[in-house]
Amino acid sequence: QAQLVESGGGLVQAGGSLRLSCAASGRTFSRYAMGWFRQAPGKTREYVASITWSDGNTYYAESVKGRFTISRNSAKTTVYLQMNNLNPEDTAVYYCAIAPMTTRSYDHWGQGAQVTVSS
């Protein structure tokens, strides 16, 4: 199983921006998609954004459309989540995940990156 490492989290004031990065190490495998999820304290994990690997199509939760952008580098080695116009409701631990082609299910997860947005 690949090891996913998120970076770029931190503390930001409302209206500010952060960019999260996700890098994979270890064995490689065919990917259906990579995505970002988040989990706030006391709440269940929720979907944020994803990018399908074959065509680079992007998808977003309604709550982040127009504010967040998921992307990958040209070498397809790193996935990013650009987060603009952050608000306190975006405070959560953000997880990067891979959905392998074999399952199309997000079953490879990183350890998470804390994003805290202050008012």
C-alpha positions, 0 to 999 in steps of 0.5 A: 500500500502506498504511503500518502503524506499531506503537507501545507496545513496550518493556521489562517485567518478567515478569508485567507488561503492555504495550499495542501500537497499530497505526495505518495511513496512506496509501491505504485499502482494504477489509480482511478482517482485521488481525492481530498476529504476532511473531518471536523471534531465531532463530525463524520468525514466528508468529501471535499474534492477529487480528480480522476486520473485518466482524464484529469476531470475535477469534482467538488463538494457544493460547499467548496465550489468556487473556493477550492481547486484540486490539481496535479502536477504535470508529472502526475506525482503530486496532488494539491488542494488550493483553498481560498476564501477560507472560513471557520467552517473549513476547520478540519483535518484534511486527508488525501486519499487514493482510489485504485483502479481495481476498486474505485474506492478510497481505501488508501489514506494519509495521516491528515493535515490540520487546517484551522481557520480563525475568525 
